[in-house]
């Protein structure tokens, strides 16, 4: 077994998805991540996936058929609908990108739910989006 590559990143987000296989494909197509690892179980569910971007790593999986994505949870939970009514990133992931305008256009064209257009000001040029299962992403242009 090959040794895992050394990461400069000290914290690695780990996200759960109802359909991890579809999520990996969507995140690659929409946000430009690069697939590094995909392991599926005998049932076809994503046991472990790794996506990288700009020196960062995000891990994802489909933990159990009982897992409920943020989007599905909002469908029957009034409190989750209320706290998700704001455009802010709630339990999300911040990703530094080059060429923010191109990244934003790609995400919008691919069907990401845009929570805010491109904004200028501290901490930098940025936008917010939600993925196909309701996880929130904060993209900021690398200075």
DSSP file (Angstrom, degrees, kcal/mol; ACC not computed):
  #  RESIDUE AA STRUCTURE BP1 BP2  ACC     N-H-->O    O-->H-N    N-H-->O    O-->H-N    TCO  KAPPA ALPHA  PHI   PSI    X-CA   Y-CA   Z-CA
    1    1 A X              0   0    0      0, 0.0     2,-0.1     0, 0.0     0, 0.0   0.000 360.0 360.0 360.0 132.8    0.0    0.0    0.0
    2    2 A X        -     0   0    0      1,-0.1     2,-0.1     3,-0.0     3,-0.1  -0.439 360.0-107.8 -73.5 145.7    1.3    3.4   -1.0
    3    3 A X        -     0   0    0     -2,-0.1    -1,-0.1     1,-0.1     2,-0.1  -0.466  37.9-104.6 -71.6 144.5    1.9    6.0    1.7
    4    4 A X        -     0   0    0     -2,-0.1    -1,-0.1     1,-0.1     3,-0.1  -0.431  43.4-101.6 -66.5 142.2   -0.6    8.9    1.8
    5    5 A X        -     0   0    0      1,-0.1     2,-0.3    -2,-0.1    -1,-0.1  -0.318  39.1-104.1 -64.5 149.9    0.9   12.1    0.4
    6    6 A X        -     0   0    0     -3,-0.1     2,-0.4     2,-0.0    -1,-0.1  -0.573  36.5-152.7 -74.8 134.4    2.0   14.7    2.9
    7    7 A X        -     0   0    0     -2,-0.3    49,-0.1     2,-0.1    -1,-0.0  -0.893  20.4-156.9-110.8 139.5   -0.4   17.6    3.3
    8    8 A X  S    S+     0   0    0     -2,-0.4     2,-0.3    47,-0.3    -1,-0.1   0.671  73.1 100.8 -78.6 -18.7    0.4   21.1    4.4
    9    9 A X        -     0   0    0     46,-0.3    -2,-0.1     1,-0.1     3,-0.1  -0.522  57.3-165.6 -71.8 124.9   -3.2   21.4    5.3
   10   10 A X  S    S+     0   0    0     -2,-0.3     2,-0.4     1,-0.2    -1,-0.1   0.655  74.3  42.9 -87.6 -16.3   -3.7   21.0    9.1
   11   11 A X        -     0   0    0     46,-0.0     2,-0.5     2,-0.0    46,-0.2  -0.998  66.4-164.3-132.2 132.9   -7.4   20.5    9.0
   12   12 A X        -     0   0    0     -2,-0.4    46,-0.2    44,-0.1     2,-0.1  -0.959  18.6-133.8-120.8 115.3   -9.3   18.4    6.5
   13   13 A X  E     -a   58   0A   0     44,-0.6    46,-2.8    -2,-0.5     2,-0.5  -0.390  16.3-160.4 -64.1 142.6  -13.1   18.8    6.2
   14   14 A X  E     -a   59   0A   0     44,-0.2     2,-0.4    -2,-0.1    46,-0.2  -0.975  11.8-173.3-127.8 115.0  -15.1   15.6    6.1
   15   15 A X  E     -a   60   0A   0     44,-2.8    46,-1.5    -2,-0.5     2,-0.4  -0.853  15.0-140.8-114.6 144.3  -18.6   15.8    4.6
   16   16 A X  E     -a   61   0A   0     -2,-0.4     2,-0.3    44,-0.2    46,-0.2  -0.814  18.5-173.7-101.6 143.5  -21.4   13.3    4.4
   17   17 A X    >   -     0   0    0     44,-2.5     3,-0.6    -2,-0.4    29,-0.1  -0.990  31.4-136.8-135.1 143.1  -23.7   12.9    1.4
   18   18 A X  T 3  S+     0   0    0     -2,-0.3     2,-0.5     1,-0.3    -1,-0.1   0.928 111.3  24.6 -60.0 -44.9  -26.7   10.8    0.8
   19   19 A X  T 3> S+     0   0    0      1,-0.1     4,-2.4    -3,-0.1    -1,-0.3  -0.786  74.2 174.3-122.5  85.1  -25.3    9.9   -2.7
   20   20 A X  H <> S+     0   0    0     -3,-0.6     4,-2.5    -2,-0.5     5,-0.2   0.825  77.2  56.2 -62.9 -34.5  -21.6   10.4   -2.3
   21   21 A X  H  > S+     0   0    0      2,-0.2     4,-1.9     1,-0.2    -1,-0.2   0.949 111.7  42.6 -63.8 -48.4  -20.8    9.1   -5.8
   22   22 A X  H  > S+     0   0    0      1,-0.2     4,-2.6     2,-0.2    -2,-0.2   0.879 112.7  55.1 -64.5 -37.6  -23.1   11.7   -7.4
   23   23 A X  H  X S+     0   0    0     -4,-2.4     4,-3.0     2,-0.2     5,-0.2   0.915 106.3  50.3 -63.1 -43.3  -21.7   14.4   -5.1
   24   24 A X  H  X S+     0   0    0     -4,-2.5     4,-2.1     1,-0.2    -1,-0.2   0.943 112.6  46.5 -60.2 -46.8  -18.2   13.7   -6.1
   25   25 A X  H  X S+     0   0    0     -4,-1.9     4,-2.4     1,-0.2    -2,-0.2   0.920 115.0  47.4 -60.4 -43.8  -19.1   13.9   -9.8
   26   26 A X  H  X S+     0   0    0     -4,-2.6     4,-3.0     1,-0.2     5,-0.4   0.916 110.6  50.4 -65.6 -45.1  -21.1   17.1   -9.2
   27   27 A X  H  X S+     0   0    0     -4,-3.0     4,-1.7     1,-0.2     6,-1.3   0.861 112.4  47.9 -64.3 -35.9  -18.4   18.8   -7.1
   28   28 A X  H  X S+     0   0    0     -4,-2.1     4,-0.9    -5,-0.2    -1,-0.2   0.945 117.9  40.5 -66.8 -48.6  -15.8   18.0   -9.8
   29   29 A X  H  < S+     0   0    0     -4,-2.4    -2,-0.2    -5,-0.2    -3,-0.2   0.857 126.1  33.6 -69.5 -35.9  -18.0   19.3  -12.6
   30   30 A X  H  < S+     0   0    0     -4,-3.0    -3,-0.2    -5,-0.2    80,-0.2   0.901 131.0  23.9 -91.6 -45.7  -19.4   22.4  -10.8
   31   31 A X  H  < S-     0   0    0     -4,-1.7    -3,-0.2    -5,-0.4    -2,-0.1   0.434 100.9-116.6-106.0  -1.2  -16.6   23.6   -8.5
   32   32 A X     <  +     0   0    0     -4,-0.9    -4,-0.2    -5,-0.4    -3,-0.1   0.685  53.5 161.5  78.3  17.9  -13.6   22.3  -10.3
   33   33 A X        -     0   0    0     -6,-1.3     2,-0.5    -9,-0.1    20,-0.2  -0.263  36.7-127.1 -63.8 160.5  -12.3   19.9   -7.7
   34   34 A X  E     -B   52   0A   0     18,-2.8    18,-2.6     0, 0.0     2,-0.3  -0.959  19.5-125.7-112.2 125.1   -9.9   17.1   -8.7
   35   35 A X  E     +B   51   0A   0     -2,-0.5    16,-0.2    16,-0.2     3,-0.1  -0.543  35.6 166.2 -72.3 129.3  -10.8   13.6   -7.7
   36   36 A X  E     +     0   0A   0     14,-3.0     2,-0.3     1,-0.4    15,-0.2   0.746  63.7  10.9-109.6 -40.8   -8.0   11.9   -5.8
   37   37 A X  E     +B   50   0A   0     13,-1.5    13,-2.4     2,-0.0    -1,-0.4  -0.999  53.0 179.2-145.3 139.1   -9.6    8.8   -4.3
   38   38 A X  E     +B   49   0A   0     -2,-0.3     2,-0.5    11,-0.2    11,-0.2  -0.927   6.8 174.3-141.9 116.7  -12.9    7.0   -4.7
   39   39 A X  E     -B   48   0A   0      9,-2.8     8,-2.6    -2,-0.3     9,-1.8  -0.984   8.5-170.7-123.9 123.3  -13.7    3.9   -2.8
   40   40 A X  E     -B   46   0A   0     -2,-0.5     6,-0.2     6,-0.3     2,-0.1  -0.832  16.8-128.1-112.1 152.1  -17.2    2.3   -3.0
   41   41 A X    >   -     0   0    0      4,-2.6     3,-2.3    -2,-0.3    -1,-0.0  -0.287  40.8 -88.7 -86.1 177.2  -18.6   -0.5   -0.9
   42   42 A X  T 3  S+     0   0    0      1,-0.3    -1,-0.1     2,-0.1    -2,-0.0   0.759 128.9  57.0 -58.5 -25.1  -20.3   -3.7   -2.2
   43   43 A X  T 3  S-     0   0    0      2,-0.1    -1,-0.3     1,-0.0     3,-0.1   0.444 118.7-111.2 -86.3   0.0  -23.6   -1.8   -2.3
   44   44 A X  S <  S+     0   0    0     -3,-2.3   -23,-0.1     1,-0.3    -2,-0.1   0.366  73.7 135.7  87.8  -5.5  -22.2    0.9   -4.5
   45   45 A X        -     0   0    0      1,-0.1    -4,-2.6   -25,-0.1     2,-0.7  -0.431  67.1 -99.2 -75.7 151.8  -22.2    3.6   -1.8
   46   46 A X  E     +B   40   0A   0     -6,-0.2    16,-2.9     1,-0.2    -6,-0.3  -0.605  39.0 177.8 -73.7 114.1  -19.2    5.9   -1.4
   47   47 A X  E    S-     0   0A   0     -8,-2.6     2,-0.3    -2,-0.7    -7,-0.2   0.833  72.3  -7.0 -83.0 -36.3  -17.2    4.5    1.5
   48   48 A X  E     +B   39   0A   0     -9,-1.8    -9,-2.8    13,-0.1     2,-0.3  -0.918  65.3 177.2-162.1 132.4  -14.5    7.2    1.2
   49   49 A X  E     -BC  38  60A   0     11,-2.0    11,-2.1    -2,-0.3     2,-0.4  -0.985  10.0-160.0-137.2 150.6  -13.7    9.9   -1.3
   50   50 A X  E     -BC  37  59A   0    -13,-2.4   -14,-3.0    -2,-0.3   -13,-1.5  -0.997   7.4-177.2-132.9 131.3  -11.1   12.6   -1.6
   51   51 A X  E     -BC  35  58A   0      7,-2.8     7,-2.8    -2,-0.4     2,-0.3  -0.966   8.9-161.4-123.4 141.7  -11.2   15.8   -3.6
   52   52 A X  E     +BC  34  57A   0    -18,-2.6   -18,-2.8    -2,-0.4     2,-0.3  -0.899  13.1 170.1-124.3 156.3   -8.5   18.3   -3.9
   53   53 A X  E >   - C   0  56A   0      3,-1.8     3,-3.0    -2,-0.3    43,-0.2  -0.898  68.2 -15.4-160.4 130.8   -8.3   21.9   -5.0
   54   54 A X  T 3  S-     0   0    0      1,-0.3     3,-0.1    -2,-0.3    42,-0.1   0.782 129.8 -44.2  47.4  38.5   -5.5   24.5   -4.8
   55   55 A X  T 3  S+     0   0    0      1,-0.3    -1,-0.3   -46,-0.0   -46,-0.3   0.453 118.0 109.2  88.2   0.5   -3.5   22.5   -2.3
   56   56 A X  E <   - C   0  53A   0     -3,-3.0    -3,-1.8    40,-0.1     2,-0.4  -0.691  52.8-148.7-109.3 164.0   -6.5   21.6   -0.1
   57   57 A X  E     - C   0  52A   0    -46,-0.2   -44,-0.6    -2,-0.2     2,-0.4  -0.989   8.4-171.9-133.2 138.8   -8.3   18.4    0.5
   58   58 A X  E     -aC  13  51A   0     -7,-2.8    -7,-2.8    -2,-0.4     2,-0.3  -0.999  11.8-155.0-127.7 133.1  -11.9   17.5    1.3
   59   59 A X  E     +aC  14  50A   0    -46,-2.8   -44,-2.8    -2,-0.4     2,-0.3  -0.832  16.3 176.6-105.5 147.1  -13.1   14.0    2.2
   60   60 A X  E     +aC  15  49A   0    -11,-2.1   -11,-2.0    -2,-0.3     2,-0.3  -0.980   6.9 161.3-147.1 160.7  -16.6   12.7    1.7
   61   61 A X  E     -a   16   0A   0    -46,-1.5   -44,-2.5    -2,-0.3     2,-0.6  -0.969  42.2-113.3-163.8 168.6  -18.6    9.6    2.1
   62   62 A X        -     0   0    0    -16,-2.9   -44,-0.1    -2,-0.3     3,-0.1  -0.913  34.2-172.3-111.6  98.4  -22.1    8.2    2.4
   63   63 A X        -     0   0    0     -2,-0.6     2,-0.3     1,-0.2    -1,-0.1   0.838  58.5 -17.9 -68.6 -36.5  -22.1    6.9    6.0
   64   64 A X    >   -     0   0    0      1,-0.0     3,-1.8   -46,-0.0    -1,-0.2  -0.977  60.7-108.2-164.4 152.8  -25.5    5.1    6.1
   65   65 A X  T 3  S+     0   0    0     -2,-0.3    -2,-0.1     1,-0.3    -1,-0.0   0.710 117.8  62.5 -61.5 -16.8  -28.8    4.9    4.2
   66   66 A X  T 3  S+     0   0    0      2,-0.1    -1,-0.3    -3,-0.0   -48,-0.1   0.583  76.7 114.2 -84.1 -10.5  -30.3    6.7    7.2
   67   67 A X    <   -     0   0    0     -3,-1.8     2,-0.5   -50,-0.1   -50,-0.0  -0.337  53.5-154.8 -63.5 141.7  -28.1    9.9    6.7
   68   68 A X        -     0   0    0    -51,-0.0   -52,-0.1     4,-0.0    -2,-0.1  -0.980   9.8-132.9-123.4 123.9  -30.1   13.0    5.7
   69   69 A X     >  -     0   0    0     -2,-0.5     4,-2.7     1,-0.1     5,-0.2  -0.215  28.7-106.7 -67.8 162.1  -28.5   15.8    3.8
   70   70 A X  H  > S+     0   0    0     63,-0.3     4,-2.0     1,-0.2    64,-0.2   0.901 120.8  52.1 -56.7 -40.9  -29.0   19.4    4.9
   71   71 A X  H  > S+     0   0    0     62,-2.5     4,-0.8     1,-0.2    -1,-0.2   0.938 112.5  43.6 -62.8 -46.9  -31.4   20.0    2.0
   72   72 A X  H >> S+     0   0    0     61,-0.3     3,-0.7     1,-0.2     4,-0.6   0.891 110.6  56.2 -66.4 -38.3  -33.5   17.0    2.8
   73   73 A X  H >X S+     0   0    0     -4,-2.7     3,-1.2     1,-0.2     4,-0.9   0.896 102.1  56.3 -60.8 -39.6  -33.5   17.8    6.5
   74   74 A X  H 3< S+     0   0    0     -4,-2.0    -1,-0.2     1,-0.2     7,-0.2   0.783  93.0  71.7 -62.5 -26.2  -34.9   21.3    5.7
   75   75 A X  H << S+     0   0    0     -4,-0.8    -1,-0.2    -3,-0.7    -2,-0.2   0.808 116.0  18.5 -61.6 -29.6  -37.9   19.8    3.9
   76   76 A X  H << S+     0   0    0     -3,-1.2     2,-0.6    -4,-0.6    -1,-0.2   0.341 111.6  78.3-124.8   6.0  -39.4   18.5    7.2
   77   77 A X     X  -     0   0    0     -4,-0.9     4,-2.0    -3,-0.2     5,-0.2  -0.921  53.0-168.1-122.5 108.3  -37.7   20.7    9.9
   78   78 A X  H  > S+     0   0    0     -2,-0.6     4,-2.2     1,-0.2    -1,-0.2   0.871  89.6  54.3 -61.0 -38.4  -39.0   24.2   10.3
   79   79 A X  H  > S+     0   0    0      1,-0.2     4,-2.5     2,-0.2    -1,-0.2   0.915 108.1  48.7 -64.9 -42.2  -36.0   25.2   12.5
   80   80 A X  H  > S+     0   0    0      1,-0.2     4,-1.4     2,-0.2    -1,-0.2   0.885 110.0  52.8 -64.5 -37.6  -33.5   24.1    9.9
   81   81 A X  H  < S+     0   0    0     -4,-2.0     4,-0.2    -7,-0.2    -1,-0.2   0.910 110.1  49.1 -61.6 -41.4  -35.4   26.0    7.2
   82   82 A X  H >< S+     0   0    0     -4,-2.2     3,-1.4     1,-0.2     4,-0.3   0.936 111.9  45.3 -66.1 -46.9  -35.3   29.1    9.4
   83   83 A X  H 3< S+     0   0    0     -4,-2.5     3,-0.4     1,-0.3    -1,-0.2   0.730 113.2  52.5 -72.5 -17.4  -31.5   29.0   10.1
   84   84 A X  T 3< S+     0   0    0     -4,-1.4    -1,-0.3    -5,-0.2    -2,-0.2   0.406  83.7  89.0 -92.8   1.9  -30.9   28.2    6.4
   85   85 A X  S <  S+     0   0    0     -3,-1.4    -1,-0.2    -4,-0.2     2,-0.2   0.692  74.4  80.8 -73.1 -17.3  -32.9   31.3    5.2
   86   86 A X  S    S-     0   0    0     -3,-0.4     4,-0.1    -4,-0.3    29,-0.0  -0.542  84.0-128.4 -86.2 155.8  -29.7   33.4    5.4
   87   87 A X  S    S+     0   0    0     -2,-0.2    28,-0.1     2,-0.1    -1,-0.1   0.405  73.1 112.7 -82.8   5.1  -27.2   33.4    2.6
   88   88 A X  S    S-     0   0    0      1,-0.1     2,-0.6    40,-0.0    -2,-0.1  -0.288  79.2 -98.6 -78.6 161.8  -24.3   32.8    5.1
   89   89 A X        -     0   0    0     47,-0.1     2,-0.6     3,-0.0     3,-0.2  -0.710  38.3-169.6 -81.9 120.4  -22.2   29.6    5.2
   90   90 A X  S    S-     0   0    0     -2,-0.6    46,-0.4     1,-0.2     3,-0.1  -0.957  74.0 -19.1-113.5 115.8  -23.6   27.4    8.0
   91   91 A X  S    S+     0   0    0     -2,-0.6    45,-0.3     1,-0.1    -1,-0.2   0.943 109.8 134.9  51.7  51.9  -21.3   24.5    8.8
   92   92 A X        -     0   0    0     -3,-0.2     2,-0.4    43,-0.1    45,-0.2  -0.306  55.2 -98.2-117.1-161.8  -19.6   24.8    5.5
   93   93 A X  E     -d  137   0B   0     43,-1.7    45,-2.8    -2,-0.1     2,-0.5  -0.984  18.9-144.5-129.7 133.4  -16.2   24.9    3.8
   94   94 A X  E     -d  138   0B   0     -2,-0.4     2,-0.4    43,-0.2    45,-0.2  -0.845  20.8-173.2 -95.9 131.5  -14.1   27.8    2.8
   95   95 A X  E     -d  139   0B   0     43,-3.0    45,-2.2    -2,-0.5     2,-0.4  -0.991  17.4-142.3-129.8 126.1  -12.1   27.3   -0.4
   96   96 A X  E     -d  140   0B   0     -2,-0.4     2,-0.3    43,-0.2    45,-0.2  -0.727  29.3-179.6 -83.7 133.6   -9.4   29.7   -1.8
   97   97 A X  E     -d  141   0B   0     43,-2.5    45,-2.9    -2,-0.4     2,-0.3  -0.928  27.2-127.8-132.5 156.2   -9.5   29.8   -5.6
   98   98 A X  S    S+     0   0    0     -2,-0.3     5,-0.2     1,-0.2    45,-0.1  -0.734  92.6  20.8 -92.5 152.3   -7.7   31.6   -8.4
   99   99 A X  S  > S-     0   0    0     -2,-0.3     4,-2.2    43,-0.2     3,-0.3   0.964  70.6-172.1  55.5  63.6   -9.8   33.5  -10.9
  100  100 A X  H  > S+     0   0    0     -3,-0.3     4,-3.0     1,-0.2     5,-0.2   0.856  78.7  57.4 -56.4 -41.0  -12.9   33.9   -8.8
  101  101 A X  H  > S+     0   0    0      1,-0.2     4,-2.3     2,-0.2    -1,-0.2   0.930 109.8  43.8 -60.2 -45.6  -15.0   35.4  -11.7
  102  102 A X  H  > S+     0   0    0     -3,-0.3     4,-2.3     2,-0.2    -1,-0.2   0.889 113.7  51.7 -65.7 -39.3  -14.5   32.3  -13.8
  103  103 A X  H  X S+     0   0    0     -4,-2.2     4,-2.5     2,-0.2    -2,-0.2   0.931 110.2  48.9 -62.2 -45.7  -15.1   30.0  -10.9
  104  104 A X  H  X S+     0   0    0     -4,-3.0     4,-2.7     1,-0.2     5,-0.2   0.926 111.5  48.6 -60.1 -47.2  -18.4   31.8  -10.1
  105  105 A X  H  X S+     0   0    0     -4,-2.3     4,-2.6    -5,-0.2    -1,-0.2   0.896 111.3  50.3 -62.8 -40.4  -19.6   31.5  -13.7
  106  106 A X  H  X S+     0   0    0     -4,-2.3     4,-1.9     2,-0.2    -1,-0.2   0.938 112.4  46.7 -61.9 -47.1  -18.7   27.8  -13.9
  107  107 A X  H  <>S+     0   0    0     -4,-2.5     5,-2.6     2,-0.2     4,-0.5   0.920 114.5  46.7 -62.6 -44.6  -20.6   27.1  -10.7
  108  108 A X  H ><5S+     0   0    0     -4,-2.7     3,-1.2     1,-0.2    -1,-0.2   0.926 112.7  49.0 -64.1 -45.1  -23.6   29.1  -11.7
  109  109 A X  H 3<5S+     0   0    0     -4,-2.6    -1,-0.2     1,-0.2    -2,-0.2   0.814 109.0  54.2 -64.6 -30.6  -23.7   27.6  -15.2
  110  110 A X  T 3<5S-     0   0    0     -4,-1.9    -1,-0.2    -5,-0.2    -2,-0.2   0.504 124.8 -98.9 -85.2  -3.8  -23.4   24.0  -13.7
  111  111 A X  T < 5 +     0   0    0     -3,-1.2    -3,-0.2    -4,-0.5    -2,-0.1   0.615  63.6 157.4 102.0  12.7  -26.4   24.6  -11.4
  112  112 A X      < -     0   0    0     -5,-2.6     2,-0.9    -6,-0.2    -1,-0.2  -0.429  50.6-113.1 -64.9 145.9  -25.0   25.5   -8.0
  113  113 A X  E     -E  130   0B   0     17,-1.9    17,-2.7    -2,-0.1     2,-0.5  -0.745  32.6-143.8 -80.0 110.1  -27.4   27.4   -5.8
  114  114 A X  E     -E  129   0B   0     -2,-0.9    15,-0.3    15,-0.2     3,-0.1  -0.660  21.6-178.6 -81.3 122.1  -25.8   30.8   -5.6
  115  115 A X  E    S+     0   0B   0     13,-2.2     2,-0.3    -2,-0.5    14,-0.2   0.734  72.7   6.6 -91.7 -27.0  -26.3   32.3   -2.1
  116  116 A X  E    S-E  128   0B   0     12,-1.6    12,-0.8     3,-0.0    -1,-0.3  -0.975  73.5-124.4-153.0 142.5  -24.5   35.5   -2.9
  117  117 A X  E     -     0   0B   0     -2,-0.3     2,-0.2     1,-0.2    11,-0.2  -0.091  62.0 -56.3 -69.9-177.3  -23.0   37.1   -6.0
  118  118 A X  E     -     0   0B   0      9,-0.1     2,-0.4     7,-0.1     9,-0.2  -0.471  62.6-166.1 -66.3 130.2  -19.4   38.1   -6.0
  119  119 A X  E     -E  126   0B   0      7,-3.0     7,-2.1    -2,-0.2     2,-0.3  -0.921   8.1-146.7-119.5 144.4  -18.8   40.6   -3.2
  120  120 A X        +     0   0    0     -2,-0.4     2,-0.2     5,-0.2     5,-0.1  -0.737  52.4  59.7-105.1 158.4  -15.7   42.8   -2.7
  121  121 A X  S >  S+     0   0    0     -2,-0.3     3,-2.2     2,-0.0    -2,-0.1  -0.504  76.9  14.6 116.6 175.6  -14.2   43.9    0.6
  122  122 A X  T 3  S+     0   0    0      1,-0.4    -2,-0.0    -2,-0.2     0, 0.0  -0.345 120.9  21.8 -61.7 138.6  -12.6   42.2    3.6
  123  123 A X  T 3  S-     0   0    0      2,-0.1    -1,-0.4    -2,-0.0     2,-0.2  -0.984 125.1 -82.2 -88.7   4.9  -11.7   39.4    3.9
  124  124 A X    <   -     0   0    0     -3,-2.2     2,-0.1    18,-0.0    -5,-0.1  -0.853  62.7 -40.4 154.5 173.4  -11.4   39.4    0.1
  125  125 A X  S    S+     0   0    0     -2,-0.2    16,-2.9    16,-0.2     2,-0.3  -0.445  76.4 150.1 -63.7 134.7  -13.5   38.9   -3.1
  126  126 A X  E     -EF 119 140B   0     -7,-2.1    -7,-3.0    14,-0.2     2,-0.3  -0.969  33.7-161.8-159.0 166.6  -15.8   36.1   -2.5
  127  127 A X  E     - F   0 139B   0     12,-2.1    12,-2.6    -2,-0.3     2,-0.4  -0.964  17.1-134.5-151.6 164.6  -19.1   34.4   -3.2
  128  128 A X  E     +EF 116 138B   0    -12,-0.8   -13,-2.2    -2,-0.3   -12,-1.6  -0.939  24.2 171.3-123.8 143.5  -21.2   31.7   -1.4
  129  129 A X  E     -EF 114 137B   0      8,-2.5     8,-3.3    -2,-0.4     2,-0.4  -0.971  24.2-134.8-147.7 161.3  -23.0   28.7   -3.0
  130  130 A X  E     -EF 113 136B   0    -17,-2.7   -17,-1.9    -2,-0.3     6,-0.2  -0.937  23.1-134.2-118.2 141.8  -24.8   25.6   -1.9
  131  131 A X    >   -     0   0    0      4,-2.7     3,-1.7    -2,-0.4  -108,-0.0  -0.181  40.3 -80.5 -88.2-174.9  -24.2   22.2   -3.5
  132  132 A X  T 3  S+     0   0    0      1,-0.3    -1,-0.1     2,-0.1  -109,-0.0   0.696 130.2  40.3 -62.8 -21.6  -26.7   19.6   -4.7
  133  133 A X  T 3  S-     0   0    0      2,-0.1   -62,-2.5   -62,-0.1   -61,-0.3   0.303 123.3 -96.1-110.9   8.2  -27.4   18.3   -1.2
  134  134 A X  S <  S+     0   0    0     -3,-1.7     2,-0.2     1,-0.3    -2,-0.1   0.515  72.3 144.2  96.1   4.4  -27.4   21.6    0.6
  135  135 A X        -     0   0    0      1,-0.0    -4,-2.7   -46,-0.0     2,-0.4  -0.560  46.0-128.8 -73.1 143.6  -23.8   21.9    2.0
  136  136 A X  E     - F   0 130B   0    -46,-0.4   -43,-1.7   -45,-0.3     2,-0.4  -0.782  21.4-166.0-104.4 140.4  -22.6   25.4    1.8
  137  137 A X  E     -dF  93 129B   0     -8,-3.3    -8,-2.5    -2,-0.4     2,-0.5  -0.957   9.4-157.1-126.3 139.4  -19.4   26.6    0.3
  138  138 A X  E     -dF  94 128B   0    -45,-2.8   -43,-3.0    -2,-0.4     2,-0.5  -0.971  13.1-165.4-118.3 113.0  -17.5   29.9    0.7
  139  139 A X  E     -dF  95 127B   0    -12,-2.6   -12,-2.1    -2,-0.5     2,-0.4  -0.883   8.0-178.5-105.3 127.8  -15.2   30.7   -2.2
  140  140 A X  E     -dF  96 126B   0    -45,-2.2   -43,-2.5    -2,-0.5     2,-0.3  -0.974  30.0-112.2-128.3 139.3  -12.6   33.4   -1.8
  141  141 A X  E     -d   97   0B   0    -16,-2.9   -43,-0.2    -2,-0.4     2,-0.2  -0.507  34.4-114.8 -73.5 131.6  -10.1   34.7   -4.3
  142  142 A X              0   0    0    -45,-2.9   -43,-0.2    -2,-0.3   -42,-0.1  -0.459 360.0 360.0 -64.2 129.6   -6.5   34.0   -3.4
  143  143 A X              0   0    0     -2,-0.2    -1,-0.2   -45,-0.1    -2,-0.1   0.473 360.0 360.0 -76.8 360.0   -4.8   37.3   -2.7
